[in-house]
């Protein structure tokens, strides 16, 4: 019984698991923190491009023969 308690106290498997969970959560948080502003700016840029393209005059489709 004493040997089992010593083994349980010295076992670091759970600590390593917690470390990996914390690291994974940090990576996910950073990914989301970067994706939100990039997505917002991309949407704004796409809207500006759409506005400019929509304001361009359409080319004439008439064919002129001399």
Secondary structure, DSSP 8 states (H G I E B T S, - for coil): -HHHHHHHHH--HHHHHHHHHHHHHHHHHHHHHHHHHHHHHHHHHHHHHHHHHHHS----------
